[in-house]
Amino acid sequence: MKEHIRQLLEEALPLVDFDADFLFSELDSLGVTTILMTLSDEYGIQLDASDATPRNLKSLDALVSLVQKKLAAQ
């Protein structure tokens, strides 16, 4: 799942370094929105502004964790 999410997000945001120590610092508001919309559409989950926290967007692993939690809650 992690590699699939990486591929999706690298296509959507080619200038973002998804291996950064703190991914959230690489993102502007459009980048955050793009990530939430891309993952929502791909996995059929509901992600909104309340999910756009530095903790959830800290790293690629944190994003994978967020998706897995949302899928488990369905």
Residue pairs with C-beta under 8 A, 6 or more apart in sequence:
1 64
1 67
1 68
2 60
2 61
2 64
5 39
5 60
5 63
5 64
5 67
6 18
6 60
8 38
8 39
8 42
9 16
9 18
9 35
9 38
9 60
9 63
10 16
10 18
12 34
12 35
12 38
13 31
13 34
13 35
16 23
16 26
16 27
16 31
17 23
17 26
18 60
19 60
20 26
20 59
22 58
22 59
23 57
23 58
23 59
23 60
23 62
23 63
24 54
24 57
24 58
27 35
27 57
32 52
32 57
35 57
35 63
36 47
36 48
36 51
36 52
37 47
39 45
39 47
39 63
39 66
39 67
40 46
40 47
43 67
43 70
43 71
45 67
45 70
45 71
45 74
46 70
47 66
47 70
51 66
55 62
56 62
56 63
56 65
56 66
57 63
